[in-house]
Amino acid sequence: MNIHIKNGRLIDPKNGTDAMQDLFIAAGKVAAIGNAPAGFVADKIIDAAGLVVAPGLIDLAARLREPGYEYRATLESEMNAAVAGGVTSLACPPDTDPVLDEPGLVEMLKHRAKSLNQARVYPVGALTQGLKGAELTEMAELTDAGCVAFSQADVALTDTRVLLRAMQYAATFGFSVWLRPQDGFLARDGVAHDGEVATRLGLPAIPSHAETIALSTMILLAQETGVRLHVCRISTESGVALMRVAKQKGLPLTCDVSANHVHLSERDIGFFDSNCHLTPPLRSLRDRDALHAGLLDGTIDAICSDHTPVDEDAKQLPFAEAEAGATGLELLLPLALKWAGAGALSAALAKVTQHPARVLRLDAGHLSVGAVADVCVFDPEAYWKIEAAALKSQGKNTPFLGLELQGKVRYTLVDGQVVYQG
């Protein structure tokens, strides 16, 4: 199908484009920008007057809950949520049931996702069998099946020798290792940041050094092995400082931050709001400010949704017993825009398009001529209220319920096909 998107403000951070230009799509690819190619006849015209035309968003952490947790969400519901949020590519962690540690499971997930003809799904395979931290998975076979990286999800790998072997093996074959820095012993049974709010509410706490001790180990082993390490969901000021120094040394490290942690702090827990029970926990205001600064100076590469749909019964429990996580696919764009501010659309989009594409080593997240036409068309001025009924995701759990956010997706295109119109 030939599509002409006209009158829009085209923003493509990778190519440094921010101008009023038309976009022409043919055979699933960007055919031209500005002027129509010779002989082009549009089958569909999208008037993007007052709208921004951008590359489709790329999310580095979105749990689709299949296989095994269909009572929390289904692949169909979460793929609908993805395209409604302008997300055209996403990486899903391996903590499904069963765990993504077998090629057959990965192939099944890829096949199911592809059959829906919506967002592209990139599975992250388990680093160890069953995420138990004892035996390494067959990373080569999992890569052949479609895995883009290897992770322990939110399960701490306490055996440093196993971690070293995993990094050595991954480095040998050029595989990426994605790890969330948290010392399993220091964080055990904790549910909130070790600060004034946890003390006042009597909640078991997770200290900041649970992150930095684990992160220091990861950085040293990455330096020793030369592995491509991606640090997931950094949350503390000291963690950002460690990453900044490591990058200055030229180590091949990247990291991301959850959109929730960019805007929220421990104070948002209020009176035991279980929607604010997240992993890692919401930290102090000082930590939140450091995350802002890390995004601005490039220490933190990308913003992800850390999309974790949870069923209502699991959230309507006392804070310490409620399941951690928040839905976020549909909020990634407005929360990224809120971080950057109205005058920095390109900077915001870079953190959810160009930079996560680089982490995934994908030729995506841009609108160059000849590139695959994954496009997000959104209204940067539109406000919308975050209500459970307004979310496509089966998980309605988010700390932002009842609030108004700015930035509403109007069209999402994948492979040059309109997969969402709102």
Order of alpha helices (4+ residues) and beta strands (2+ residues): beta-beta-beta-beta-beta-beta-beta-beta-alpha-beta-alpha-beta-alpha-beta-alpha-beta-beta-alpha-beta-alpha-beta-alpha-beta-alpha-alpha-beta-alpha-alpha-alpha-alpha-beta-beta-beta
